[in-house]
Amino acid sequence: MLISAVVVNAIDSSQPLSGKTIIVDAGHGGVDSGANRPGAVEKDINLAISIQLRDVLTSYGANVILSRESDIDISKKCDNPQVKGRYHRDLAARIELVEESNADIYISIHANASTNPRRKGPESFYYIKSADGKRLANLIQSEFSQIAIAQKTANPGDYFVLRHNHAAAVLIEAGYITNLPERTLLQSVDYQQKLAQAIGRGVCAYYSGVPTAVNPLWFPTNNTDL
């Protein structure tokens, strides 16, 4: 009986996300390219990282749904005729996916931009009224701080896809496309894998009951819709 129990525990620990549905949302797409710099387009970086993340989370047993698997316009997936305009239909379609799948976790993947070319580092955002989102974002951010120069705690962000989300939701800015060295990293398959693995570890920690430190700082963002 003891041997059997050990075997069962080993199987469970290898699939810590079994039974969980996770939306991995690659930001932008189609006519919406996101941030651009010579030789680098945000929508492509977002998709590449999202595909890597899907593979990581699937290996942990999660049921992973990608918002897009190619360069498509997400707004065309919106089912609500009352939502007008491509931009708003794009955002609505992403939330519809969460609602239709009854997802446990929602992860939006983006690459950041700044007028300061020296600014760098991956960042995690959560909706201020979501305790689950905050905990998940802080766990992911803690993992980011192990692989890159990044702050150790997540930031609150008033983004549409976080504000209107019933799942534990986070928005990831994987790095700054406006920082040349980091832009090169973001286009590297090896670094994309490191980011995906860090996010995966954060998600596993979320379900293992790992506590997180309270973020004492408020870093407001002007991007209310993304």
GUKOLDREN-43272 format. One record per residue (C-alpha): residue number from 1; residue in one letter; x, z, y. Coordinates in nm, 3 decimals, padded with zeros to 5 digits. Last residue first. Layout:
<sites>
dovex:vexse:east:up:north
NUM:a:X:Z:Y
...
</sites>
This chain:
<sites>
dovex:vexse:east:up:north
226:l:-00.495:-02.425:04.678
225:d:-00.737:-02.264:04.920
224:t:-00.658:-01.958:05.130
223:n:-00.299:-02.064:05.201
222:n:-00.208:-01.839:05.494
221:t:-00.043:-01.587:05.265
220:p:-00.018:-01.214:05.314
219:f:00.277:-01.023:05.162
218:w:00.156:-00.669:05.118
217:l:00.406:-00.417:04.985
216:p:00.365:-00.103:04.776
215:n:00.324:-00.292:04.446
214:v:00.227:-00.031:04.188
213:a:00.459:-00.032:03.890
212:t:00.339:-00.184:03.566
211:p:00.235:-00.029:03.235
210:v:00.281:-00.216:02.903
209:g:-00.049:-00.219:02.715
208:s:00.049:-00.477:02.455
207:y:-00.199:-00.729:02.594
206:y:-00.032:-00.758:02.934
205:a:00.311:-00.750:02.769
204:c:00.217:-01.065:02.577
203:v:00.116:-01.234:02.902
202:g:00.443:-01.135:03.068
201:r:00.644:-01.262:02.773
200:g:00.463:-01.595:02.797
199:i:00.532:-01.620:03.169
198:a:00.903:-01.566:03.103
197:q:00.897:-01.823:02.821
196:a:00.737:-02.080:03.049
195:l:00.994:-02.017:03.321
194:k:01.280:-02.046:03.075
193:q:01.130:-02.366:02.931
192:q:01.107:-02.521:03.277
191:y:01.469:-02.419:03.327
190:d:01.578:-02.608:03.015
189:v:01.363:-02.910:03.100
188:s:01.531:-02.937:03.441
187:q:01.315:-03.064:03.728
186:l:01.257:-02.710:03.856
185:l:01.632:-02.650:03.843
184:t:01.707:-02.946:04.070
183:r:01.443:-02.824:04.314
182:e:01.608:-02.482:04.300
181:p:01.941:-02.626:04.410
180:l:01.772:-02.833:04.686
179:n:01.541:-02.565:04.825
178:t:01.230:-02.748:04.951
177:i:01.083:-02.763:04.599
176:y:01.070:-02.387:04.611
175:g:01.005:-02.206:04.285
174:a:00.752:-02.159:04.007
173:e:00.469:-02.064:04.243
172:i:00.241:-01.901:03.989
171:l:-00.125:-01.826:04.053
170:v:-00.271:-01.547:03.843
169:a:-00.614:-01.479:03.699
168:a:-00.751:-01.216:03.462
167:a:-01.074:-01.407:03.405
166:h:-01.386:-01.396:03.623
165:n:-01.237:-01.634:03.882
164:h:-01.379:-01.713:04.225
163:r:-01.109:-01.538:04.430
162:l:-00.823:-01.654:04.210
161:v:-00.899:-02.028:04.217
160:f:-00.994:-02.004:04.585
159:y:-00.663:-01.841:04.683
158:d:-00.653:-01.514:04.877
157:g:-00.309:-01.406:04.758
156:p:-00.181:-01.062:04.670
155:n:00.190:-01.062:04.586
154:a:00.373:-00.983:04.262
153:t:00.654:-00.735:04.208
152:k:01.021:-00.768:04.110
151:q:01.127:-01.008:04.383
150:a:01.313:-01.312:04.259
149:i:01.667:-01.432:04.200
148:a:01.607:-01.585:03.859
147:i:01.582:-01.505:03.487
146:q:01.513:-01.131:03.478
145:s:01.318:-01.127:03.805
144:f:01.080:-01.379:03.650
143:e:00.995:-01.128:03.377
142:s:00.895:-00.868:03.637
141:q:00.687:-01.136:03.807
140:i:00.496:-01.195:03.484
139:l:00.420:-00.824:03.445
138:n:00.322:-00.799:03.812
137:a:00.087:-01.096:03.784
136:l:-00.084:-00.953:03.476
135:r:-00.141:-00.615:03.640
134:k:-00.270:-00.772:03.961
133:g:-00.504:-01.005:03.775
132:d:-00.646:-00.717:03.575
131:a:-00.699:-00.505:03.887
130:s:-00.876:-00.794:04.060
129:k:-00.983:-00.713:04.416
128:i:-00.651:-00.825:04.571
127:y:-00.658:-01.162:04.398
126:y:-00.325:-01.223:04.226
125:f:-00.002:-01.408:04.310
124:s:00.326:-01.460:04.124
123:e:00.648:-01.589:04.282
122:p:00.945:-01.790:04.155
121:g:01.256:-01.790:04.376
120:k:01.382:-01.969:04.683
119:r:01.399:-01.975:05.062
118:r:01.712:-02.148:05.182
117:p:01.535:-02.463:05.304
116:n:01.322:-02.258:05.547
115:t:01.025:-02.479:05.639
114:s:00.884:-02.380:05.301
113:a:00.745:-02.538:04.986
112:n:00.620:-02.394:04.656
111:a:00.575:-02.532:04.307
110:h:00.245:-02.470:04.131
109:i:00.102:-02.345:03.800
108:s:-00.238:-02.175:03.780
107:i:-00.274:-01.926:03.496
106:y:-00.622:-01.815:03.386
105:i:-00.668:-01.544:03.124
104:d:-00.957:-01.437:02.901
103:a:-01.134:-01.771:02.918
102:n:-01.510:-01.801:02.877
101:s:-01.446:-02.171:02.799
100:e:-01.723:-02.303:03.023
99:e:-01.652:-02.047:03.295
98:v:-01.278:-02.112:03.309
97:l:-01.326:-02.490:03.308
96:e:-01.588:-02.461:03.582
95:i:-01.328:-02.279:03.794
94:r:-01.090:-02.576:03.771
93:a:-01.370:-02.821:03.845
92:a:-01.467:-02.627:04.159
91:l:-01.116:-02.660:04.302
90:d:-01.108:-03.037:04.252
89:r:-01.465:-03.072:04.375
88:h:-01.361:-02.900:04.698
87:y:-01.075:-03.143:04.758
86:r:-01.268:-03.454:04.651
85:g:-01.560:-03.389:04.883
84:k:-01.901:-03.238:04.814
83:v:-02.006:-02.967:04.569
82:q:-02.382:-02.993:04.517
81:p:-02.336:-03.242:04.233
80:n:-02.181:-02.969:04.015
79:d:-02.014:-03.121:03.709
78:c:-01.658:-03.140:03.847
77:k:-01.434:-03.339:03.612
76:k:-01.368:-03.613:03.870
75:s:-01.206:-03.352:04.095
74:i:-00.928:-03.310:03.838
73:d:-00.765:-03.639:03.943
72:i:-00.534:-03.731:03.657
71:d:-00.158:-03.732:03.600
70:s:-00.157:-03.624:03.236
69:e:-00.248:-03.329:03.018
68:r:-00.494:-03.173:03.259
67:s:-00.673:-02.840:03.288
66:l:-00.483:-02.735:02.977
65:i:-00.668:-02.515:02.729
64:v:-00.469:-02.271:02.517
63:n:-00.609:-02.082:02.218
62:a:-00.344:-01.815:02.184
61:g:-00.147:-01.745:01.865
60:y:00.193:-01.658:02.009
59:s:00.320:-02.011:01.937
58:t:00.022:-02.138:02.135
57:l:00.142:-01.939:02.436
56:v:00.486:-02.100:02.424
55:d:00.353:-02.453:02.365
54:r:00.102:-02.424:02.648
53:l:00.376:-02.292:02.875
52:q:00.592:-02.599:02.812
51:i:00.294:-02.822:02.891
50:s:00.228:-02.624:03.208
49:i:00.593:-02.650:03.318
48:a:00.583:-03.031:03.290
47:l:00.244:-03.050:03.461
46:n:00.352:-02.844:03.760
45:i:00.673:-03.045:03.798
44:d:00.474:-03.369:03.799
43:k:00.223:-03.242:04.057
42:e:00.510:-03.119:04.276
41:v:00.680:-03.455:04.317
40:a:01.060:-03.475:04.319
39:g:01.293:-03.769:04.380
38:p:01.308:-03.714:04.755
37:r:01.076:-03.421:04.837
36:n:00.705:-03.385:04.787
35:a:00.457:-03.096:04.787
34:g:00.119:-03.156:04.625
33:s:00.061:-03.500:04.473
32:d:-00.315:-03.515:04.522
31:v:-00.408:-03.875:04.437
30:g:-00.390:-03.786:04.068
29:g:-00.280:-03.428:04.010
28:h:-00.274:-03.092:04.194
27:g:-00.188:-02.771:04.009
26:a:-00.140:-02.761:03.632
25:d:-00.397:-02.509:03.511
24:v:-00.316:-02.321:03.193
23:i:-00.643:-02.169:03.075
22:i:-00.600:-01.899:02.812
21:t:-00.835:-01.810:02.528
20:k:-00.733:-01.504:02.328
19:g:-00.813:-01.470:01.957
18:s:-00.448:-01.439:01.854
17:l:-00.232:-01.352:02.155
16:p:00.004:-01.113:01.974
15:q:00.067:-01.361:01.689
14:s:00.405:-01.249:01.553
13:s:00.303:-00.885:01.595
12:d:-00.002:-00.937:01.376
11:i:00.199:-01.091:01.092
10:a:00.452:-00.808:01.101
9:n:00.173:-00.551:01.102
8:v:00.017:-00.711:00.794
7:v:00.350:-00.710:00.609
6:v:00.412:-00.344:00.690
5:a:00.065:-00.250:00.569
4:s:00.120:-00.436:00.244
3:i:00.448:-00.255:00.181
2:l:00.284:00.082:00.241
1:m:00.000:00.000:00.000
</sites>
